[in-house]
Amino acid sequence: MKSSIFRMLMLSILVAAPLHAVPTATQPAAGEAGVAFLPEELVWVANPKLHGLETTVLAGDPALPESYAQRIKLAPGTRLEPHFHPNQARMVTVLKGTLYFAFGERFDNATLRAMPPGSFFTEPVRVPHYAVAGSEEVVLELHAIGPDGTTYVGNEVH
């Protein structure tokens, strides 16, 4: 009985899964049950507008109005100027290194808070924040609902 209910639940999840998402190296094709990969299998993409930042999509598509998971890698000392995002439910966990993070419209070293591995923070919709990577590489894991985007407080959109 429990097995039958579980199968029906899993089948309904698979049928309801979005079929329009474009498969990537780390995302399953439509109809596949899920993803499983090792850290060395991740495909990192350099951000052409921000030197020192790389991303990899773990699941979903940040360009679509759906949930997604992404990792963000910052080279040592990478500085993220005050900016905000249009999308909701942005939740971030520090996986590696120390990120110095704060909310505000002006970069102020005095307000930065050290966020070592295991730290968690949210980025509310359109709330400006800024950060700088410490002396070692920083890796973050972001879970959010798209579509994603970045607007710098100086109105520069990335």
Secondary structure by P-SEA (a helix, b strand, c coil): caaaaaaaaaaaaaaacccccccccccccccccbbbbccccbbbbcccccccbbbbbccccccccccccbbbbbccccccccccccccbbbbbbcccccccccccccccccbbbbcccbbbbbcccccccbbbcccbbbbbbbbcccccccccccccc
